[in-house]
Amino acid sequence: MTPARQAYAWLGGFAVFVGLLWLLGDVLTPFVAGMVIAYLLDPLADRLEAWGTSRTVATSLLTLLFILVVLCAVLLLVPVVGGGKKRKSRSQSGDEGAEQVRTVVRVTPLDETMRRDELAQLAGGQTHQEALTFADSLLKQAQKLRQS
């Protein structure tokens, strides 16, 4: 086999290997993660073994310790990430709500009571009294804008 054909064979084999990795990526990911974790925890297992524990006990202790650390990290991060999404969604819904309020104030020719109730519904997420106060303040601002 000539060196050129050998290079093409290696390139073809590499392309097949990369294609299989790409196709089986979802299946292989947990195994790769497990290998990385085992590689990182192996020095700790060696140290526990040097202190006189068996390899089985050392790996069992490290597995339990790793599970506890991951569980604590998840329990600490979930409220932080969830709170960020909640704040983001509130601010986005607030922007949409403000646009709806502007539309109701500008366009809808309804009587004062009807507008107040609609605006109170658009202010959602607050107590009923706060929503009504919010709606009243918006109506007063709209009246000032119309007068000027």
Secondary structure, 3 states (H helix, E strand, C coil): CCHHHHHHHHHHHHHHHHHHHHHCHHHHHHHHHHHHHHHHHHHHHHHHHHCCCCHHHHHHHHHHHHHHHHHHHHHHHHHHHHHHHHHHHHHHHHHHHHHHHHHHHHHCCCCHHHHHHHHHHHCCCCCHHHHHHHHHHHHHHHHHHHHC
